[in-house]
């Protein structure tokens, strides 16, 4: 199943504005997602697309993008989708991540992510990574535990 933006409605303006900064957080800290170079391209209601430009620092010794980087972008693409649907101050973390690698990646990548099911405390997601020729590089699922904002 191919994940594409046209299958998802626009995100309402307030929630879009609240997450438009991602992955550049207002606290100015350079987090892991910034180190690998992931950038937001589109955020919709239940869908996000991010781009990973090629960077030599993301390579493993054989000249391919490291599998850990690919797994990380599968894990990361759904963060703003979840964040735009939980109360402000909520916290969530990955409790399961499954990645399938379909072909090597040697250049730019785009990752498409969506929410499969959003419960009160558990969120199930799916993502696909494609190369510059729109060929499937990897796919994966991730499950997140969501905790309400502290009192």
DSSP file (Angstrom, degrees, kcal/mol; ACC not computed):
  #  RESIDUE AA STRUCTURE BP1 BP2  ACC     N-H-->O    O-->H-N    N-H-->O    O-->H-N    TCO  KAPPA ALPHA  PHI   PSI    X-CA   Y-CA   Z-CA
    1    1 A X              0   0    0      0, 0.0     2,-0.4     0, 0.0     0, 0.0   0.000 360.0 360.0 360.0 126.8    0.0    0.0    0.0
    2    2 A X        -     0   0    0    126,-0.0     2,-0.6     2,-0.0   126,-0.0  -0.730 360.0-140.7 -91.4 132.8    1.5    3.3   -1.1
    3    3 A X        +     0   0    0     -2,-0.4     2,-0.3   109,-0.1   125,-0.1  -0.832  30.2 169.6 -94.2 122.4    1.1    6.3    1.3
    4    4 A X    >   -     0   0    0     -2,-0.6     3,-1.6     1,-0.1     4,-0.1  -0.988  41.3-125.1-137.7 147.3    0.4    9.6   -0.5
    5    5 A X  G >  S+     0   0    0     -2,-0.3     3,-2.5     1,-0.3    -1,-0.1   0.822 102.6  69.0 -57.9 -37.9   -0.7   13.0    0.7
    6    6 A X  G 3  S+     0   0    0      1,-0.3    -1,-0.3    -3,-0.0    -3,-0.0   0.672  89.9  64.9 -61.5 -15.7   -3.8   13.2   -1.5
    7    7 A X  G <  S+     0   0    0     -3,-1.6     2,-0.4     2,-0.1    -1,-0.3   0.482  98.2  65.0 -82.7  -2.0   -5.4   10.5    0.6
    8    8 A X  S <  S-     0   0    0     -3,-2.5    38,-0.1    -4,-0.1     3,-0.1  -0.952  81.8-121.9-127.1 140.0   -5.4   12.8    3.7
    9    9 A X        -     0   0    0     -2,-0.4    36,-2.6    36,-0.4    38,-0.2  -0.318  43.7 -85.0 -73.9 161.3   -7.3   16.1    4.4
   10   10 A X  B     -A   44   0A   0     34,-0.2     2,-0.3     1,-0.1    34,-0.2  -0.288  45.1-111.4 -60.7 150.7   -5.4   19.3    5.2
   11   11 A X        -     0   0    0     32,-0.5    -1,-0.1     1,-0.1    32,-0.1  -0.658  41.7 -98.2 -81.0 139.7   -4.5   19.8    8.9
   12   12 A X     >  -     0   0    0     -2,-0.3     4,-2.6     1,-0.1     5,-0.2  -0.227  36.1-109.6 -61.0 154.2   -6.4   22.7   10.5
   13   13 A X  H  > S+     0   0    0      1,-0.2     4,-2.6     2,-0.2     5,-0.2   0.837 113.3  51.2 -58.1 -41.3   -4.5   25.9   10.7
   14   14 A X  H  > S+     0   0    0      2,-0.2     4,-2.0     1,-0.2    -1,-0.2   0.934 114.2  42.7 -65.3 -45.8   -4.0   26.0   14.4
   15   15 A X  H  > S+     0   0    0      2,-0.2     4,-1.1     1,-0.2    -2,-0.2   0.877 114.6  51.5 -68.8 -35.8   -2.5   22.5   14.6
   16   16 A X  H >X S+     0   0    0     -4,-2.6     4,-0.7     1,-0.2     3,-0.7   0.935 110.4  48.6 -64.3 -44.9   -0.5   23.1   11.5
   17   17 A X  H >< S+     0   0    0     -4,-2.6     3,-0.6     1,-0.2     4,-0.3   0.879 107.2  56.4 -61.9 -38.5    1.0   26.3   12.9
   18   18 A X  H 3< S+     0   0    0     -4,-2.0    -1,-0.2     1,-0.2    -2,-0.2   0.772 119.2  31.1 -65.7 -25.7    1.8   24.5   16.2
   19   19 A X  H X< S+     0   0    0     -4,-1.1     3,-1.2    -3,-0.7    -1,-0.2   0.302  86.9 101.6-115.5   8.0    3.9   21.9   14.3
   20   20 A X  T << S+     0   0    0     -4,-0.7    -2,-0.1    -3,-0.6    -1,-0.1   0.727  77.3  61.6 -67.0 -20.1    5.2   23.9   11.4
   21   21 A X  T >  S+     0   0    0     -4,-0.3     3,-3.0    -3,-0.1    -1,-0.2   0.730  83.0 152.9 -75.3 -22.5    8.6   24.3   13.1
   22   22 A X  T <   +     0   0    0     -3,-1.2    18,-0.3     1,-0.3    -3,-0.0  -0.259  63.1  16.8 -60.5 134.4    9.3   20.5   13.2
   23   23 A X  T 3  S+     0   0    0     16,-0.2     2,-0.9    17,-0.0    -1,-0.3  -0.886 117.9  71.7 -96.7  21.9   12.0   19.3   13.2
   24   24 A X  S <  S-     0   0    0     -3,-3.0     2,-0.1    -4,-0.1     6,-0.1  -0.836  76.1-152.7-101.0 102.3   13.6   22.6   14.3
   25   25 A X    >   -     0   0    0     -2,-0.9     3,-1.9     4,-0.4     4,-0.0  -0.439  19.5-124.5 -79.5 146.4   12.5   23.1   17.9
   26   26 A X  T 3  S+     0   0    0      1,-0.3    -1,-0.1    -2,-0.1    -2,-0.0   0.640 103.4  74.9 -65.0 -13.3   12.2   26.6   19.3
   27   27 A X  T 3  S-     0   0    0      2,-0.1    -1,-0.3     1,-0.1     3,-0.1   0.581 101.5-128.4 -77.1  -6.4   14.6   25.7   22.2
   28   28 A X    <   +     0   0    0     -3,-1.9     2,-0.2     1,-0.3    -2,-0.1   0.451  59.8 140.9  79.0  -1.1   17.5   25.9   19.7
   29   29 A X        -     0   0    0      1,-0.1     2,-1.0    -4,-0.0    -4,-0.4  -0.562  53.8-130.4 -76.5 138.3   18.9   22.5   20.6
   30   30 A X        -     0   0    0     -2,-0.2     2,-0.1    -3,-0.1    -1,-0.1  -0.788  33.0-167.3 -89.6 101.9   20.3   20.5   17.7
   31   31 A X    >>  -     0   0    0     -2,-1.0     4,-1.7    -8,-0.3     3,-1.3  -0.323  37.6 -93.1 -85.0 170.4   18.6   17.1   18.2
   32   32 A X  H 3> S+     0   0    0      1,-0.3     4,-2.0     2,-0.2     5,-0.2   0.873 124.7  58.6 -50.3 -44.9   19.5   13.9   16.4
   33   33 A X  H 3>>S+     0   0    0      1,-0.2     5,-1.6     2,-0.2     4,-0.7   0.828 107.2  48.2 -58.9 -32.1   16.9   14.5   13.7
   34   34 A X  H <45S+     0   0    0     -3,-1.3    -1,-0.2     2,-0.2    -2,-0.2   0.850 106.3  57.2 -75.0 -35.0   18.7   17.7   12.9
   35   35 A X  H  <5S+     0   0    0     -4,-1.7    -2,-0.2     1,-0.2    -1,-0.2   0.892 107.8  46.4 -63.4 -40.9   22.1   16.1   12.8
   36   36 A X  H  <5S-     0   0    0     -4,-2.0    -1,-0.2     2,-0.0    -2,-0.2   0.694 115.4-118.6 -78.4 -16.8   21.0   13.6   10.1
   37   37 A X  T  <5 +     0   0    0     -4,-0.7    16,-0.7    -5,-0.2    -3,-0.2   0.630  48.3 167.3  97.2  15.3   19.4   16.4    8.1
   38   38 A X  E   < - B   0  52A   0     -5,-1.6     2,-0.4    14,-0.2    -1,-0.2  -0.417  13.0-169.5 -67.9 135.3   15.7   15.5    8.0
   39   39 A X  E     - B   0  51A   0     12,-2.6    12,-3.1    -2,-0.1     2,-0.2  -0.979  22.7-116.3-130.4 140.4   13.4   18.3    6.8
   40   40 A X  E     + B   0  50A   0     -2,-0.4    10,-0.2   -18,-0.3     3,-0.1  -0.517  32.4 168.3 -71.8 136.3    9.6   18.6    6.8
   41   41 A X  E     +     0   0A   0      8,-2.9     2,-0.3     1,-0.4     9,-0.2   0.678  65.8   0.9-113.1 -39.7    8.0   18.8    3.3
   42   42 A X  E     - B   0  49A   0      7,-2.1     7,-2.8     2,-0.0     2,-0.4  -0.984  52.0-168.2-155.4 140.2    4.3   18.4    4.1
   43   43 A X  E     + B   0  48A   0     -2,-0.3   -32,-0.5     5,-0.2     2,-0.2  -0.992  19.2 161.7-131.9 124.7    2.0   17.9    7.1
   44   44 A X  E >   -AB  10  47A   0      3,-3.1     2,-1.1    -2,-0.4     3,-1.1  -0.715  55.0 -66.4-129.0 179.6   -1.6   16.9    6.8
   45   45 A X  T 3  S-     0   0    0    -36,-2.6   -36,-0.4     1,-0.3     3,-0.1  -0.600 124.8  -6.5 -74.1 100.4   -4.2   15.4    9.1
   46   46 A X  T 3  S+     0   0    0     -2,-1.1    69,-1.5     1,-0.2     2,-0.3   0.471 125.8  80.6  94.1   4.1   -2.8   11.9    9.7
   47   47 A X  E <   +BC  44 114A   0     -3,-1.1    -3,-3.1    67,-0.2     2,-0.3  -0.993  46.8 177.0-144.2 145.6    0.0   12.2    7.2
   48   48 A X  E     -BC  43 113A   0     65,-2.1    65,-2.9    -2,-0.3     2,-0.4  -0.991  10.1-161.3-145.5 149.5    3.5   13.7    6.9
   49   49 A X  E     +BC  42 112A   0     -7,-2.8    -8,-2.9    -2,-0.3    -7,-2.1  -0.999  14.1 178.4-130.4 130.7    6.3   13.8    4.3
   50   50 A X  E     -BC  40 111A   0     61,-2.4    61,-2.9    -2,-0.4     2,-0.4  -0.933  18.3-137.2-130.1 154.1    9.9   14.6    5.1
   51   51 A X  E     -BC  39 110A   0    -12,-3.1   -12,-2.6    -2,-0.3     2,-0.6  -0.907   4.6-160.8-114.1 139.1   13.0   14.7    3.0
   52   52 A X  E     -BC  38 109A   0     57,-3.2    57,-2.1    -2,-0.4   -14,-0.2  -0.905  18.1-151.7-114.5  99.1   16.4   13.4    3.9
   53   53 A X        -     0   0    0    -16,-0.7    55,-0.0    -2,-0.6    54,-0.0  -0.386  34.0 -89.8 -66.8 149.5   19.0   15.0    1.6
   54   54 A X        +     0   0    0     -2,-0.1     2,-0.3     3,-0.0    -1,-0.1  -0.328  51.6 174.0 -58.5 137.4   22.1   13.0    0.9
   55   55 A X    >   -     0   0    0     52,-0.1     3,-2.2    -3,-0.1     4,-0.2  -0.961  35.2-138.5-146.6 130.9   24.9   13.6    3.5
   56   56 A X  G >  S+     0   0    0     -2,-0.3     3,-1.8     1,-0.3    -1,-0.1   0.815 102.8  67.0 -57.1 -30.3   28.2   11.7    3.7
   57   57 A X  G 3  S+     0   0    0      1,-0.3    -1,-0.3    -3,-0.1    -3,-0.0   0.654  94.7  58.2 -67.7 -13.8   27.9   11.6    7.4
   58   58 A X  G <  S+     0   0    0     -3,-2.2     8,-3.0   -22,-0.1    -1,-0.3   0.382  88.0 104.7 -93.9   3.2   24.9    9.3    7.0
   59   59 A X  B <   -G   65   0B   0     -3,-1.8     6,-0.2     6,-0.3     2,-0.2  -0.490  60.0-144.4 -83.7 152.2   26.9    6.7    5.1
   60   60 A X    >   -     0   0    0      4,-2.8     3,-2.3    -2,-0.2     4,-0.2  -0.568  45.4 -84.5-100.0 177.3   28.2    3.4    6.4
   61   61 A X  T 3  S+     0   0    0      1,-0.3    -2,-0.0    -2,-0.2     5,-0.0   0.719 125.5  60.1 -60.8 -25.1   31.5    2.0    5.2
   62   62 A X  T 3  S-     0   0    0      2,-0.1    -1,-0.3     1,-0.0     3,-0.1   0.422 119.6-104.4 -83.9   2.6   30.1    0.4    2.0
   63   63 A X  S <  S+     0   0    0     -3,-2.3     2,-0.3     1,-0.3    -2,-0.1   0.642  83.2 119.4  86.4  15.1   29.0    3.8    0.8
   64   64 A X  S    S-     0   0    0     -4,-0.2    -4,-2.8     1,-0.0    -1,-0.3  -0.786  76.9 -91.2-109.5 154.6   25.3    3.3    1.5
   65   65 A X  B     -G   59   0B   0     40,-3.2    40,-0.3    -2,-0.3    -6,-0.3  -0.487  57.2-102.7 -63.1 131.2   23.0    5.3    3.8
   66   66 A X    >>  -     0   0    0     -8,-3.0     4,-1.6    -2,-0.2     3,-0.8  -0.260  18.9-129.8 -60.1 137.6   23.2    3.5    7.2
   67   67 A X  H 3> S+     0   0    0      1,-0.3     4,-2.6     2,-0.2     5,-0.2   0.806 107.7  60.5 -58.6 -31.9   20.2    1.4    8.1
   68   68 A X  H 3> S+     0   0    0      2,-0.2     4,-2.0     1,-0.2    -1,-0.3   0.848 102.6  51.4 -66.2 -33.5   20.0    3.1   11.4
   69   69 A X  H <> S+     0   0    0     -3,-0.8     4,-2.0   -11,-0.2    -2,-0.2   0.920 110.3  49.0 -66.7 -43.6   19.4    6.4    9.7
   70   70 A X  H  X S+     0   0    0     -4,-1.6     4,-1.7     1,-0.2    -2,-0.2   0.926 111.9  47.9 -62.8 -45.2   16.6    4.8    7.6
   71   71 A X  H  X S+     0   0    0     -4,-2.6     4,-2.1     1,-0.2    -1,-0.2   0.891 109.7  55.3 -61.5 -38.5   15.0    3.3   10.7
   72   72 A X  H  X S+     0   0    0     -4,-2.0     4,-1.8     1,-0.2    -1,-0.2   0.879 106.1  48.8 -64.4 -38.3   15.3    6.7   12.4
   73   73 A X  H  X S+     0   0    0     -4,-2.0     4,-2.2     2,-0.2    -1,-0.2   0.836 109.5  53.0 -74.0 -28.6   13.4    8.6    9.7
   74   74 A X  H  < S+     0   0    0     -4,-1.7     4,-0.5     1,-0.2    -2,-0.2   0.900 113.3  44.8 -64.7 -40.5   10.7    5.9    9.8
   75   75 A X  H  < S+     0   0    0     -4,-2.1    -2,-0.2     1,-0.2    -1,-0.2   0.811 118.0  44.3 -70.0 -31.9   10.4    6.6   13.5
   76   76 A X  H >< S+     0   0    0     -4,-1.8     3,-1.9     1,-0.2     4,-0.5   0.819  93.5  72.8 -88.6 -33.8   10.5   10.4   13.1
   77   77 A X  T 3< S+     0   0    0     -4,-2.2     4,-0.3     1,-0.3     3,-0.3   0.782  99.1  49.5 -58.5 -28.2    8.2   11.1   10.3
   78   78 A X  T 3> S+     0   0    0     -4,-0.5     4,-2.6     1,-0.2    -1,-0.3   0.560  84.9  91.1 -89.2  -7.4    5.1   10.4   12.4
   79   79 A X  H <> S+     0   0    0     -3,-1.9     4,-3.0     1,-0.2     5,-0.2   0.926  89.1  44.6 -55.5 -50.2    6.1   12.6   15.3
   80   80 A X  H  > S+     0   0    0     -4,-0.5     4,-1.6    -3,-0.3    -1,-0.2   0.815 111.1  55.2 -68.6 -25.3    4.4   15.7   14.1
   81   81 A X  H  4 S+     0   0    0     -4,-0.3     4,-0.2     2,-0.2    -2,-0.2   0.954 113.5  40.4 -67.1 -48.6    1.3   13.7   13.2
   82   82 A X  H >< S+     0   0    0     -4,-2.6     3,-2.0     1,-0.2     4,-0.5   0.946 114.5  53.4 -62.6 -47.8    1.0   12.3   16.7
   83   83 A X  H >< S+     0   0    0     -4,-3.0     3,-0.6     1,-0.3    -1,-0.2   0.805 104.0  55.6 -58.8 -31.6    1.9   15.7   18.2
   84   84 A X  T 3< S+     0   0    0     -4,-1.6    -1,-0.3     1,-0.2    -2,-0.2   0.476 111.2  45.5 -81.5  -0.4   -0.8   17.5   16.3
   85   85 A X  T <  S+     0   0    0     -3,-2.0     2,-0.3    -4,-0.2    -1,-0.2   0.330  99.8  72.6-124.0   6.1   -3.5   15.1   17.7
   86   86 A X  S <  S-     0   0    0     -3,-0.6     3,-0.1    -4,-0.5     4,-0.1  -0.854  92.8 -86.4-117.7 157.3   -2.6   14.9   21.4
   87   87 A X    >   -     0   0    0     -2,-0.3     3,-2.1     1,-0.1    -2,-0.1  -0.282  57.4 -90.5 -59.5 144.7   -3.2   17.6   24.1
   88   88 A X  T 3  S+     0   0    0      1,-0.3    61,-0.2    -4,-0.1    -1,-0.1  -0.302 115.8  31.0 -55.6 136.3   -0.3   20.1   24.4
   89   89 A X  T 3  S+     0   0    0      1,-0.3    61,-0.5    -3,-0.1    -1,-0.3   0.311  86.8 136.2  93.4  -7.6    2.2   18.8   27.0
   90   90 A X    <   -     0   0    0     -3,-2.1     2,-0.4    59,-0.2    -1,-0.3  -0.312  42.8-146.4 -66.0 156.7    1.6   15.2   26.2
   91   91 A X  E     -D  147   0A   0     56,-2.2    56,-3.7    -3,-0.1     2,-0.3  -0.975  17.1-179.8-126.8 143.3    4.6   12.9   25.9
   92   92 A X  E     -D  146   0A   0     -2,-0.4     2,-0.3    54,-0.2    54,-0.2  -0.987   3.1-174.6-141.6 152.3    5.0    9.9   23.6
   93   93 A X  E     -D  145   0A   0     52,-2.0    52,-2.5    -2,-0.3     2,-0.3  -0.991  34.2 -97.5-146.8 152.8    7.7    7.4   22.9
   94   94 A X  E     +D  144   0A   0     -2,-0.3    50,-0.3    50,-0.2     3,-0.1  -0.505  34.7 171.5 -69.0 129.8    8.3    4.5   20.6
   95   95 A X  E    S+     0   0A   0     48,-3.2     2,-0.3     1,-0.4    49,-0.2   0.489  71.9  18.9-114.4 -10.2    7.5    1.2   22.1
   96   96 A X  E     -D  143   0A   0     47,-1.4    47,-2.6     2,-0.0    -1,-0.4  -0.932  60.1-179.8-158.7 135.9    7.9   -0.9   19.0
   97   97 A X  E     -D  142   0A   0     -2,-0.3     2,-0.5    45,-0.2    45,-0.2  -0.977   2.2-177.3-140.0 124.5    9.7   -0.2   15.7
   98   98 A X  E     -D  141   0A   0     43,-3.0    43,-2.0    -2,-0.4     2,-0.4  -0.985   6.4-175.4-124.5 124.2    9.8   -2.7   12.7
   99   99 A X  E     -D  140   0A   0     -2,-0.5     2,-0.5    41,-0.2    41,-0.2  -0.969   9.9-165.1-123.1 133.2   11.8   -1.8    9.6
  100  100 A X  E     -D  139   0A   0     39,-3.4    39,-2.2    -2,-0.4     2,-0.5  -0.975  13.0-148.6-114.3 127.9   12.0   -3.8    6.4
  101  101 A X  E     +D  138   0A   0     -2,-0.5    37,-0.3    37,-0.2     3,-0.1  -0.846  19.6 173.6 -98.9 127.9   14.8   -2.8    3.9
  102  102 A X        -     0   0    0     35,-3.6     2,-0.3    -2,-0.5    36,-0.2   0.722  64.5  -6.7-107.0 -28.9   14.0   -3.4    0.3
  103  103 A X  S    S-     0   0    0     34,-1.5    -1,-0.4    32,-0.1     2,-0.0  -0.975  80.8 -85.2-161.6 158.0   17.0   -1.9   -1.6
  104  104 A X        -     0   0    0     -2,-0.3     2,-0.5    -3,-0.1    34,-0.0  -0.315  35.7-140.9 -67.0 152.3   20.1    0.1   -0.8
  105  105 A X        +     0   0    0    -40,-0.3   -40,-3.2     1,-0.1     4,-0.1  -0.971  29.6 162.3-116.5 127.4   19.9    3.9   -0.5
  106  106 A X        +     0   0    0     -2,-0.5     2,-0.2   -42,-0.2    -1,-0.1   0.396  64.6  15.6-123.3  -0.9   22.8    5.9   -2.0
  107  107 A X  S    S-     0   0    0      1,-0.3   -52,-0.1   -53,-0.1   -42,-0.1  -0.520 104.0 -14.9-144.7-149.6   21.3    9.4   -2.3
  108  108 A X        -     0   0    0     -2,-0.2    24,-0.6   -54,-0.1    -1,-0.3  -0.192  57.2-163.7 -61.0 154.4   18.3   11.6   -1.2
  109  109 A X  E     -CE  52 131A   0    -57,-2.1   -57,-3.2    22,-0.2     2,-0.4  -0.975  13.6-153.5-138.8 154.6   15.3   10.0    0.3
  110  110 A X  E     -CE  51 130A   0     20,-2.4    20,-2.9    -2,-0.3     2,-0.5  -0.993  12.3-157.3-124.2 136.3   11.7   10.9    1.0
  111  111 A X  E     -CE  50 129A   0    -61,-2.9   -61,-2.4    -2,-0.4     2,-0.4  -0.967   2.5-163.6-118.9 129.2    9.8    9.3    3.8
  112  112 A X  E     -CE  49 128A   0     16,-2.8    16,-2.5    -2,-0.5     2,-0.3  -0.916  14.4-177.3-107.6 132.6    5.9    9.2    3.9
  113  113 A X  E     +CE  48 127A   0    -65,-2.9   -65,-2.1    -2,-0.4     2,-0.3  -0.959   7.5 175.0-133.0 152.4    4.2    8.5    7.2
  114  114 A X  E     -CE  47 126A   0     12,-2.6    12,-2.4    -2,-0.3     2,-0.5  -0.983  33.0-111.6-148.8 159.2    0.7    8.0    8.4
  115  115 A X  E     - E   0 125A   0    -69,-1.5    10,-0.3    -2,-0.3     3,-0.2  -0.822  22.5-174.3 -91.0 128.9   -1.3    7.0   11.5
  116  116 A X  E    S-     0   0A   0      8,-2.8     2,-0.3    -2,-0.5     9,-0.2   0.863  74.7  -1.6 -87.6 -44.6   -3.0    3.7   11.1
  117  117 A X  E     - E   0 124A   0      7,-1.5     7,-3.0     2,-0.0     2,-0.6  -0.970  60.5-160.3-151.4 133.5   -4.9    3.8   14.5
  118  118 A X  E     + E   0 123A   0     -2,-0.3     5,-0.2     5,-0.2     2,-0.1  -0.921  19.4 172.2-119.5 105.0   -4.9    6.5   17.2
  119  119 A X        -     0   0    0      3,-2.8    -2,-0.0    -2,-0.6     0, 0.0  -0.298  49.0 -91.4 -96.3-172.5   -6.2    5.3   20.6
  120  120 A X  S    S+     0   0    0      1,-0.1     3,-0.1    -2,-0.1    -1,-0.0   0.871 119.7   6.5 -69.5 -36.7   -6.1    7.2   23.9
  121  121 A X  S    S+     0   0    0      1,-0.2    25,-2.7    24,-0.1     2,-0.4   0.465 126.0  56.1-127.5  -4.8   -2.7    5.8   25.0
  122  122 A X  E     - F   0 145A   0     23,-0.2    -3,-2.8   -30,-0.0     2,-0.4  -0.995  56.4-168.4-132.6 137.0   -1.4    3.9   22.0
  123  123 A X  E     -EF 118 144A   0     21,-2.3    21,-2.6    -2,-0.4     2,-0.4  -0.994   7.2-156.7-126.0 130.9   -0.8    5.1   18.4
  124  124 A X  E     +EF 117 143A   0     -7,-3.0    -8,-2.8    -2,-0.4    -7,-1.5  -0.902  20.0 179.0-106.8 133.1    0.0    2.7   15.5
  125  125 A X  E     -EF 115 142A   0     17,-2.7    17,-1.3    -2,-0.4     2,-0.3  -0.832  17.7-157.1-132.0 167.2    1.8    4.2   12.5
  126  126 A X  E     -EF 114 141A   0    -12,-2.4   -12,-2.6    -2,-0.3     2,-0.3  -0.988  12.2-177.4-142.8 148.1    3.2    3.2    9.1
  127  127 A X  E     -EF 113 140A   0     13,-2.5    13,-2.4    -2,-0.3     2,-0.4  -0.992  11.9-159.2-147.8 154.3    5.9    4.7    6.9
  128  128 A X  E     -EF 112 139A   0    -16,-2.5   -16,-2.8    -2,-0.3     2,-0.5  -0.999   8.3-153.3-134.2 137.4    7.6    4.2    3.5
  129  129 A X  E     -EF 111 138A   0      9,-3.3     8,-3.3    -2,-0.4     9,-1.5  -0.940  16.5-176.2-110.6 129.4   11.0    5.5    2.4
  130  130 A X  E     -EF 110 136A   0    -20,-2.9   -20,-2.4    -2,-0.5     6,-0.2  -0.901  18.3-128.4-123.2 154.8   11.5    6.1   -1.3
  131  131 A X  E >   -E  109   0A   0      4,-2.1     3,-2.3    -2,-0.3   -22,-0.2  -0.217  45.9 -80.6 -89.2-174.4   14.6    7.1   -3.2
  132  132 A X  T 3  S+     0   0    0    -24,-0.6   -23,-0.1     1,-0.3    -1,-0.1   0.703 132.8  53.4 -63.3 -20.1   15.0   10.0   -5.8
  133  133 A X  T 3  S-     0   0    0      2,-0.1    -1,-0.3     0, 0.0     3,-0.1   0.225 119.7-110.6 -96.5  12.8   13.4    7.8   -8.4
  134  134 A X    <   +     0   0    0     -3,-2.3     2,-0.4     1,-0.2    -2,-0.1   0.749  68.9 148.1  63.6  27.7   10.4    7.0   -6.2
  135  135 A X        -     0   0    0      1,-0.1    -4,-2.1     2,-0.0     2,-0.3  -0.758  57.3-103.9 -91.6 139.7   11.5    3.4   -5.7
  136  136 A X  E     + F   0 130A   0     -2,-0.4    -6,-0.3    -6,-0.2     3,-0.1  -0.469  43.3 169.3 -66.6 122.1   10.7    1.8   -2.4
  137  137 A X  E     -     0   0A   0     -8,-3.3   -35,-3.6     1,-0.4   -34,-1.5   0.790  64.3 -12.9 -99.0 -42.9   13.8    1.6   -0.2
  138  138 A X  E     -DF 101 129A   0     -9,-1.5    -9,-3.3   -37,-0.3    -1,-0.4  -0.987  54.0-162.9-157.6 157.0   12.3    0.6    3.2
  139  139 A X  E     +DF 100 128A   0    -39,-2.2   -39,-3.4    -2,-0.3     2,-0.3  -0.963  18.4 164.1-140.5 159.3    9.0    0.4    4.9
  140  140 A X  E     -DF  99 127A   0    -13,-2.4   -13,-2.5    -2,-0.3     2,-0.3  -0.997  27.7-134.2-166.6 168.1    8.1    0.1    8.6
  141  141 A X  E     -DF  98 126A   0    -43,-2.0   -43,-3.0    -2,-0.3     2,-0.3  -0.947  19.1-171.7-127.9 151.7    5.6    0.3   11.4
  142  142 A X  E     -DF  97 125A   0    -17,-1.3   -17,-2.7    -2,-0.3     2,-0.4  -0.997  10.2-153.3-144.1 146.2    6.0    1.9   14.7
  143  143 A X  E     -DF  96 124A   0    -47,-2.6   -48,-3.2    -2,-0.3   -47,-1.4  -0.961  13.9-163.1-120.5 138.3    3.9    1.9   17.9
  144  144 A X  E     -DF  94 123A   0    -21,-2.6   -21,-2.3    -2,-0.4     2,-0.5  -0.954  14.7-140.9-125.7 139.1    3.9    4.7   20.4
  145  145 A X  E     -DF  93 122A   0    -52,-2.5   -52,-2.0    -2,-0.4     2,-0.5  -0.853  22.1-155.1 -93.1 133.5    2.8    5.0   24.0
  146  146 A X  E     -D   92   0A   0    -25,-2.7     2,-0.4    -2,-0.5   -54,-0.2  -0.943   7.4-166.6-115.5 127.9    1.2    8.4   24.7
  147  147 A X  E     -D   91   0A   0    -56,-3.7   -56,-2.2    -2,-0.5     3,-0.1  -0.916  25.2-116.8-110.8 138.4    1.0    9.8   28.2
  148  148 A X        -     0   0    0     -2,-0.4   -57,-0.1   -58,-0.2     3,-0.1  -0.185  47.8 -76.0 -66.3 165.1   -1.2   12.8   29.0
  149  149 A X        -     0   0    0    -61,-0.2   -59,-0.2   -59,-0.1    -1,-0.2  -0.314  57.2-102.2 -59.4 143.8    0.3   16.1   30.1
  150  150 A X              0   0    0    -61,-0.5    -1,-0.1     1,-0.1    -3,-0.0  -0.331 360.0 360.0 -65.0 152.1    1.5   16.1   33.7
  151  151 A X              0   0    0     -3,-0.1    -1,-0.1    -2,-0.0    -2,-0.1   0.494 360.0 360.0 -68.6 360.0   -0.8   17.8   36.3
